[in-house]
Amino acid sequence: MAGEEKTPASEKPKEAPKAKLEAVDASEHPWVRSIRAALPDTVVSAKTFAGQVTVVVRKDQIARVARHLKDAEDFKYCVDVTAVDWRDRQPRFDVVYHFYSFSKNDRIRVKCGVAEGEEVPTIATVFLSANWCEREAFDMFGIHFAGHPDLRRILTWDGFHGYPLRKDFPLEGIDTGAAVYPEEWPEGGGPPKDDPNRKVVS
Amino acid sequence: MTDDKISQAEKDEAADFADRAKAQAAGAAETPGAHTLFDVQEMELNFGPQHPSTHGVLRVVLKVDGEKILEARPDVGYLHRGTEKLFETETYPMGIPHTDRMDYIAAATSNHAFCLAIETLLQVEVPKRAQLIRVILDELQRLSSHLVWLGTSGIDLGAVTPFWYAFREREQILDFFEEYCGARLTLNCMRIGGLPFDLTPGWTERLAEFVADVPARIDDYEQLLTDNRIWKKRTVGVGVISAEECIEWGLTGPILRASGLEWDLRRARPYECYEELDFVVPTRQGGDTYDRYIVRVQEMRQSVRIIQQCLAKLEPGEIRGKVPRVIKPVAEEVYASIESPKGEIGFYVVSNGTNKPYRMHVRPPSFINLQALPRLAKGHLVSDLVALIGTIDIVLGEVDR
């Protein structure tokens, strides 16, 4: 069968070296230095934990950072885009990007802080695969990506109000007003009105 | 009814109709876009969400010109259960069963990726025996997932026979899982730092017997499909995508390998004991549906090889690493990923030092791969869309989470 005879090419760097359980400053890491050289005043901080490099950059520069990593540092594959809600922190959200380089066989994590209501430049124009990931982050956290070609909700429906992965969104859900038979079932679904276990949430 | 029996009234009516049609056609020529009898027009067509070949509840809004797809817009989310939110509300070990319900065709690899992420965060070493059993479970799962894919995408394209054979073997694999952990689909078969159970007596011998038999059965499937004229007609040249485009779209797994890039996380960034195992990463150059079929069939053969090597290496020993009773990782973040049957499945964990993850994000291969469906489907026929959904090998539980 095709490809059966090929012998494995074995260039395999070991997974994360067994390090102590704390992050190390990585501001002198070659990738971080490369970003700093190309885009001054962009890198806020950088660290390494478990062999994984995390760079925090300014949010208005994120598209340029992505472009720089893709073109100059060969991070051609955008693994994932997501967000984290730090409810009481300022800025409230972190948008987290993972990029992978086939030539380096390594990943880099880029983060930027975003306050509520602020916009982040989209990277969907740099990496096509970021399109749905950013839509998901918008859907789940309400983070707006400026310049995104098609920023609509993706997992919830278009009329949905609220952002489920925010920390202040109740686990039980919210009343969405999506009841089909309001006389039988309460608005938003759930147990019938006369059910003693029914708990009103919102 | 003969001509002379047609009444004058009927003749008038026919003439009237012809006049009206002419007038309409003339009007249409003046106002473009107006509907005429034979005008070719674009049409919107709903494909799913209850279409059997969407493998779940996927809705694709198609813009078609006759049979040709001009635009395809996948609409997902029908199965959204908020898994990532649930992770945040439960302790680390309690998250494992939720991962079963994402990719329910390949629960072991989801379990594995989840555990690996937390092990990376805790920097826990997994004992050798647990590593080997994990690899066996992963590869069994890859076999069964590819068998489901083979059977169902065969059915989608009208080849009903392979389905019965593929599901016969899958049934036996599920029996092995059932004997190991009691479940057939939602396995919950890994724990942070190792495994929940040791193998039952006789399991390895029976598995060795079974996998020795599998290559001959794969030959049977290939005999039904590989040189089948209808199968080739439906798959060769359908949904061609180059390796560069795959990377641009974030496509991983068999799709990427069928486009010519020999990239497999088991080889590129080996986890567990994959670096000690001898296996080939099958690739093809064409990047079409047929090549993806060949790559998956080859992968099944490699999985058999891997399982056989692991079985030979198995020795008695520990199955759980040194994991604290209450898992409270340092306030840090990690991303860890493995090669699932569909592509790269990764977990991004953010810890805040408590016993619950502050944020747990999944990088689901099905979700990211499905994104390229409009690119693959453009210009093909509606019937090819069925082949393309099959070849991406999505599981909607993982797409929607």
Interface residues (C-beta under 8 A of the other chain):
Chain A: M1 A2 G3 E4 K6 T7 P8 A9 S10 K12 P13 E15 A16 K18 A19 L21 E22 A23 F49 A50 Q52 T54 K76 Y77 C78 V79 D80 T82 V84 D85 V96 H98 F102 N105 R107 R109 F127 L128 S129 N131 W132 C133 E136 M140 R153 I154 L155 T156 W157 P164 L165 F169 L171
Chain B: V76 G77 H80 G82 E84 K85 L86 T89 T120 L121 Q123 I247 E248 W249 G250 L251 L261 E262 W263 R267 A268 R269 P270 Y271 E275 D278 F279 V280 V281 P282 T283 R284 I294 V297 Q298 R301 V330 E332 E333 V334 Y335 S337 E344 G346 Y348 V350 Y358 R359 H361 R363 F367 I368 Q371 D400 R401
